[in-house]
Amino acid sequence: MTITTFNEEKNAGNSLKEKPHWPEQNFINKNLESKDIKLQDTTASSSLFPGLHRGRVAIFIDGLNLFHSALQLGIEIDYLKLLCRLTESSRLLRAFFYTGVDTSRQPSMRNRSHEKQQGFLFWMRRNGYRVFTKEFQPADNSKKPNLNVEIAVDMITLSPYYDTAVLVSGDGDLAYAVNAVTSKGARVEVVSLRTMTSDSLINVADYFIDLDSIKKYIQKDTNIGYNYRTLSNSGV
């Protein structure tokens, strides 16, 4: 074998080793870079409680307060999305929903409205919520029933059984109950629209989430409604 032939074969061998090396290395780096970016974006958008150990979670929703907040935001709430969002990867103990039933309308109007609302509440019960209602007749100076006593009693009574309470309300009258729960060692997170939330409630809570910041994750998709007709076929 001549020196020229040996050098040609050596160069050819080096070429075979080098050619696949750089393209492969560039491909791996791009994949890793894309993966890192994707993970970073997902983490930033999907977690409401980063790095927090929430333990067992109990959710308490002031239905009318949330309804008026949704009107201010111009959205309709998807209650399955809301439940999943507030629970995240934690263990759900209970999810309570408190609302009033208006009995002041004319019988014909009341029957239609009552049937629709009862269908919605039936759907809520079948999809993970414990529902509590109170009948009311709004006076000139009052537009909603007061369910704060029920919410406060349930929050305090159940406090030995959960680690974190999620209160979906901005009513400052619940600040005393929140303070009582936190004094027992439980954590309280308040979720509400900031412009409709009392400062006294935020001050005693451990964590506050503005509904405006998560509205795109909890709003209902267009043309997708709740199956109200299920009530008529259920025999309930």
N, C-alpha and C positions, 0 to 999 in steps of 0.2 A: 504494500500500500504506500503510495507517495504521500508526501507532506501535504500537497494541494488537496488530494482526495480526502485525507483525514480532516483537514480544516473545513471542507465543504460539508462533510457528514456531521461534524461537531456543530457547525452553525445551523444546519437543518434541524438537529435535535434541540438546540436552544430555541429555535423558532417555534417548534411544536409545543414546547413547554410554555413559552411566553404568550402566544397568541390567545389561548383560551383564558389565561389568567386575568388580564385586565378587564375584558368585557364582563367576566363573571363577577369580579370584585365591584365594578361599577353597578351592576344589577343588584347585588346584595345591599350595597349602601343605600341605593334609592329605595329599596323595599323597606329597609329599617327606618329610613328617614320618614317615609310615608306612614309607616306603622306608628311611629312616635307621635307624629302630628295628629293622626286619627285618634289615638288613645288620649291625647291631651284635650282635643276638642270634645270627645265623648265625656270625659271626666268633668269638664267645665260645664257642660250642658245638662248632665243627667243627675247630679248629686245636689240635693238641697242641704245636706248635713255632712259635709266632708270631714272625715276624721273623728266623728262623734260616735260614741258607743251609747245608743239610745235604749237598749234593752227591750222590755215589753212596752208596747205603745198603746195608749187609749186615745181615741179621737172624739172630740165633742164639737159638733157643728151647730151654730145658731143659724137655722135655715133662712129666716127672713133677713137677717143681717147679711148673709152671704148673697141672697137674692138681690138686695139693693146694691151691694158692691158690684155684682155682675152687671147690673144695669148701668152703673157708672162707667164700667170698663167697656160696655157695648158687646158683651159676649154672653153665651149660654154655657153653663157649667156641664161638663161631662163627669158625672159622679163616680164612674168607674176609674177614669183617669185621675180624678182627685184623690180617691182612696189609695190607689197604687202610688201616687206621687208622695202623699203624706206618710205612707207606711215605709216606702222604699224597701230596703232589705231587712227591716226589723220585724220582730214578731208582734202581730196585731192581737191585742186582747179584746177590745171592743171598739166599734165605731158607732157613735150615737148621733142621731139627727133629730133636732127639735124644731117644730114649726107650729103655726097656728092655722085654724080652719075658720074662715069667715062665714058666719051664719046670718049676716045682716041683709043679704040681697033678697030680691023677690024669688018666690018658690021656683018659677021656671028657669030663671037665670042661675039660682043657687044649685039646682039639680044638675045642670050641665057642668058648672064649675066644680061642684063636689065630685061628680063622677070622674072628671079629668084628674083632679088632685088625688083622689083615692087610688086611681090607677097608677099615678106616679109614686105614691107612697107604697103601694103594693110592690111595684118594681124595685124600690129602694130596699124593702125588707128581703126580697129575693136575691139581692146583690150585695149583701154584706153589711147592711146597716140595721141598727136597732132604732126604730122610729118612735118618737113621742110627740103627741099632738095635743093642742088645747083649743077649744072653741072660743071664739071671741066675736064681739060686735064693736067695731071701731067707733069711738066717739069723735067729736070734732077736734079734740086736741090729742088724740091717740090714734096711730095708724097700725099698731101691731100689738099682739099680746105679750105679756112679760113672762118669758120662760127662763129668766136668769136664776130663779130659785131652783128649778129642776136641774139646770146645768151645774150650779154650784154644789148642790147636794150630791149629785152623782160624781162630780170630780173629787170631792172630799171623801165620800164613802168608799170609792174604789181606789183611793191613793195607795193603800197597802199592797195592791195587786199589780200595779204598773210602775214602770221606771220613768216613763216620759208621757206627759199629757200634751196633746195637740189641741189647742183651743182655736176654733175658727170663728172668731168674733172680734169686733173692735169696741164692744161696750165696756165703758169704764166701771160699770157697776159690778163687773166680775173680777175686778182687781183684788178685792178682799179674799175671794175664794182662791185665786191664783197664789196670793201670798201665803194663805193657809196651807196649800198643797206643797209649795216649795219649802215651807218650814218643816214639813214632815220628811224631807229628803228627796222628793220626786222632782223631776225636771219639767218645766212648762215651756212649750213653744207656742207663740201666738201667731196666727196666720190671718191677715186681714188687709184691706185696702188702707194704705197709710193715711189718706185724707179723711177716712172715716174711723180712725182708731184713736182712742183716748191715750194721751201720754202716760196717765197713771197706770194703764194696763201694760204698756210697753216697759215701764220702769220696773215693774215687779216680775216680768217674764225673764226667762233665761235666754230666749232667742226669739227674734221677730222676723217674719217673712212678709214682704209686701206682695199682695196678690198681683199687682201690676207686673212684677218681675217674673211671674210664672204663668201668666195668663195663656201663653201659647201652648203650654203643656197640659192645661186642664180644660180648655174650651172644647165644646162639642163640634164635631165635624159637620159641615153643611149637609142639610137634607137627611141627617140621621137623627131619629127621635127615639123616645122611650116607647116601649110596647104597652100603651095604655089599654089596648083591647084585651090584654091577658086577663084583666080584672073581670070582665063580663063572662069569660069562659071558665073562670076558676071556681065559681061557687062560693067565693068569699064575700 
